[in-house]
Amino acid sequence: MCRFGHRKVHWFRVESRLMQASSEAPNSRPLFRRVLELFHPSRKHTAFSATLLLITTIMLSRLVGFLREMYIAWAFGATPVTDAYNAGFTIPDWLNYLVAGGTASITFVSIYTRFLAEKREDEARRTFSAAITIMTAVLGAGVILAEIFASQLNHLMFSKFTPEQFALCVHLTRILLPAQLFFYVGGVVSAVLMSRRMFLLPAIGPLFYNAGIIVGGILFSRKIGISSLAYGAVAGAFVGIFLINAIGAARVGVGYKLSFDVRNPAFREWVRLSIPLMLGVSLVSADDWILRYFASGAVGDITRLNYAKRLFQVPIAVLGQAVSQASLPFFARLFGEKRMPEFAQSVNASIYRIVSVALLVSSFMTAAALPLIDLVYRRGHLHFSDSQTTAVYFFWFSLSLAFWSAQGLYARAFYAAGNTLTPMLASTVITAASLPIYAALFSRFSTVGLVVASDFGIAANCLATAFLLHKRGLVSARDLAWKEIGKALLIAILAGFFGLQVAKLVAVDGSRVADIKALALATLVWIVTLVVGLWLTKSQLPNSLRRRPAQPVSSLG
């Protein structure tokens, strides 16, 4: 399974006001000590330090995730077995989304943050206990039903599988289903820690989850095959997502008491906010399900799509997920304190940075697609032909990076405002409208058409959310730094084009040396074009990425 008289307040500066005053000036402490303090479990972070921490830990998590995917590619390749393994996650993911979608890190964090701001610790504790107890019982019942009907549910999605594939998919689904309990409880507990501006333990959980899959495979794959990865995923979810966060919450005094108090007003508010997220279908989650459904008839395509998207999700995690996760508690506090101009400025400042950087990173990914994919994945049972196909998918995924990165922040602006219904209704409509596009492009262009349809869908989802925020007067699109974003787009197009042309000078044919040469050339040309482009256009992006920009973002356009 985040994120100026002459200086309008931008979000880092806004949140520094929320920080407890330090008795020692930060700059008087050694740099090494200040870095270590970022990783103290009980540290209360600002938006800036939280983002820095999350970027660091998410990069580490993605590195371990790379090792996981590299191990799977080496040990199992892109085969009917790996297709069944990836498909086995679909029903468990769907159940988690249906029963607990968004409640852990989105709606609950807004309510809990409000209680903390109002010094209502007892109410926060009672709501936390009710949310854990009641929804765990509901999710547990869902897990039991899904275990019983796993075959029928998987048949709805993967009827194109061979009998052997289908049997393996059902088996893996039944192994993975109990992990959703750990994801849910751990998610709610991590939301409590983030509400208290304690981000370390929630951030490192995925490291243990990914490590669990790798360890499970290494220790048991010879005995039980690819099922070892599923057992490792369950163990990783227990340790990394649930246990670590539970221990951290207990250490800071977050009390829990068994409670089925469905009459708790805050619990009812939480349910009301969560229902749209539970019943709506966001393309952010549904995209994987749709891709697997259509690709299930071609041997290895589910796996190759998965490899391409996992690598594509690395910059998404850093640019979108880290900033979005770090921003939500602070957005919620600004909105709760009715500081609407600062709320809007914070969202627009974050969007400007995220979109501009995403455009530049996207241009590198498109230029270096084949050598990058081949270096990361090809080994063992994964062949060069698999790399070539995966690189095509990765190229097309990369074009939508800016939309994937921005949509998380726009959605969380709505969630911070206590409105989950509007964005989810819009996303559900867009998801439903996208299905014929997936089908048509798949019919016309095969699996590549699915990736292009995914790009169109997420772009529509992001733009619709931004439009709705603008129409409701929460975040004005007019105040976004459009001129600066345009500069970044122009530079990205040129850097991507030149990088791709230079990379083509090297014949990438399965040689590691050729991969490295092509990647090095593409990187060098991309960097040079980027630096020259930023200088010639007098882009404000380098200054804006610093903690305290020299001028307001809203004035850049």
ABEGO torsion letter per residue (X at the ends): XXXXXABBBBAAAAAAAABBBBABBAAABBAAAAAAAAABAABBBBAAAAAAAAAAAAAAAAAAAAAAAAAAAAAAEBBAAAAAAAAAAAAAAAAAAAAABGAAAAAAAAAAAAAAAAGBAAAAAAAAAAAAAAAAAAAAAAAAAAAAAAAAAAAAAAAABBAAAAAAAAAAAAAAAAAAAAAAAAAAAAAAAAAAGBAAAAAAAAAAAAAAAAAAAAAAAAAAEAAAAAAAAAAAAAAAAAAAAAAAAAAAGBBBBBBABAABAAAAAAAAAAAAAAABBBAAAAAAAAAAAAAAABBGAAAAAAAAAAAAAAAAAAAAAAAAAAAAAAAAAAAAAGBAAAAAAAAAAAAAAAAAAAAAAAAAAAAAAAAAAAAAABBEABBAAAAAAAAAAAAAAAAAAAAAAAAAAAAAAAAAAGBAAAAAAAAAAAAAAAAAAAAAAAAAAEAAAAAAAAAAAAAAAAAAAAAAAAAAGABBAAABBAAAAAAAAAAAAAAAAAAAAAAAABBBAGBAAAAAAAAAAAAAAAAAAAAAAAAAAGBAAAAAABABBABBAAAAX
